[in-house]
Amino acid sequence: MADPQLNFTLIATEELEKLKTSLEEIKQLLKQKKEDDVLSCYIPSEKARQILGISRKTWFNLRQAKLISYIKVGKAIYIKREDLDAYMDAHYVKSADKIRKEK
């Protein structure tokens, strides 16, 4: 019976290089996905303001009045995606058609 620890597979140098390249691409994709996941949870202040479509002054006033939660690290300000969604949901205005359908 053959010892499984002594099994070898030969692979052409060209195929090995392709495999190395593929693994490097996968590592880069995973790194980018991790960064994207973080950004999907925490939105930079300016992007959150743009999503809401409000002026810088209005955005400043919302934060100062603590009408929307935020995170401040040094000078950088971030908004949790869930907090931005909650703020937007709280300001949701139903259409007359939607109100009629609910009755």
VMD Tcl script that draws the C-alpha trace (Angstrom):
set ca {
  {0.00 0.00 0.00}
  {1.41 3.42 -0.99}
  {2.21 5.97 1.69}
  {0.04 9.10 0.99}
  {2.86 11.34 2.21}
  {5.08 10.20 -0.68}
  {2.68 11.07 -3.51}
  {4.04 13.70 -5.89}
  {2.46 15.49 -8.80}
  {4.58 17.13 -11.45}
  {3.38 20.44 -12.81}
  {4.90 22.37 -15.70}
  {6.72 25.59 -14.78}
  {4.33 27.59 -16.96}
  {1.32 26.14 -15.14}
  {2.95 26.85 -11.78}
  {3.46 30.49 -12.78}
  {-0.17 30.75 -13.87}
  {-1.22 29.31 -10.53}
  {0.96 31.81 -8.65}
  {-0.51 34.68 -10.67}
  {-4.04 33.47 -10.00}
  {-3.39 33.20 -6.27}
  {-1.97 36.72 -6.20}
  {-5.07 38.03 -7.99}
  {-7.30 36.24 -5.48}
  {-5.35 37.80 -2.58}
  {-5.83 41.26 -4.10}
  {-9.55 40.68 -4.61}
  {-9.97 39.51 -1.01}
  {-8.06 42.54 0.25}
  {-10.28 44.86 -1.81}
  {-13.42 43.08 -0.61}
  {-12.33 43.54 3.00}
  {-11.77 47.26 2.40}
  {-15.14 47.53 0.62}
  {-16.87 45.75 3.53}
  {-15.43 48.29 5.97}
  {-16.53 51.16 3.77}
  {-19.99 49.68 3.42}
  {-20.33 49.75 7.22}
  {-18.71 53.15 7.82}
  {-19.32 55.94 5.33}
  {-17.08 59.00 5.21}
  {-18.89 62.18 6.22}
  {-18.73 63.83 2.79}
  {-20.17 60.77 1.07}
  {-22.99 60.53 3.63}
  {-23.79 64.21 3.03}
  {-23.90 63.60 -0.72}
  {-26.17 60.57 -0.26}
  {-28.60 62.75 1.67}
  {-28.29 65.53 -0.93}
  {-27.86 68.28 1.65}
  {-25.50 71.23 1.99}
  {-22.38 71.20 4.15}
  {-24.03 73.66 6.55}
  {-27.14 71.48 6.94}
  {-24.94 68.42 7.43}
  {-22.93 70.24 10.10}
  {-26.14 71.35 11.84}
  {-27.56 67.79 11.86}
  {-24.41 66.49 13.53}
  {-24.14 69.36 16.00}
  {-27.78 68.93 17.03}
  {-27.08 65.18 17.38}
  {-29.93 64.37 15.01}
  {-27.72 61.74 13.39}
  {-25.11 59.60 15.12}
  {-21.53 59.75 13.91}
  {-18.02 58.59 14.72}
  {-15.16 61.04 15.03}
  {-11.57 59.82 14.83}
  {-9.20 62.75 14.91}
  {-10.60 65.11 12.29}
  {-12.23 62.32 10.26}
  {-15.97 61.78 10.64}
  {-17.78 58.57 9.67}
  {-21.39 57.51 9.72}
  {-22.51 53.93 10.28}
  {-24.50 52.71 7.30}
  {-27.25 51.53 9.66}
  {-27.48 55.00 11.27}
  {-27.74 56.69 7.87}
  {-30.41 54.18 6.82}
  {-32.33 54.76 10.08}
  {-32.18 58.54 9.58}
  {-33.47 58.17 6.03}
  {-36.21 55.75 7.13}
  {-37.32 58.21 9.83}
  {-37.79 60.84 7.11}
  {-39.61 58.56 4.70}
  {-42.71 60.17 3.21}
  {-45.27 57.73 1.86}
  {-47.07 58.50 -1.35}
  {-50.84 58.95 -1.33}
  {-51.13 55.75 -3.36}
  {-49.16 53.79 -0.78}
  {-51.28 55.19 2.06}
  {-54.48 54.17 0.22}
  {-53.15 50.65 -0.33}
  {-52.39 50.26 3.38}
  {-55.96 51.06 4.41}
}
mol new
graphics top color blue
foreach p $ca { graphics top sphere $p radius 0.5 }
foreach p [lrange $ca 0 end-1] q [lrange $ca 1 end] { graphics top cylinder $p $q radius 0.2 }
display resetview
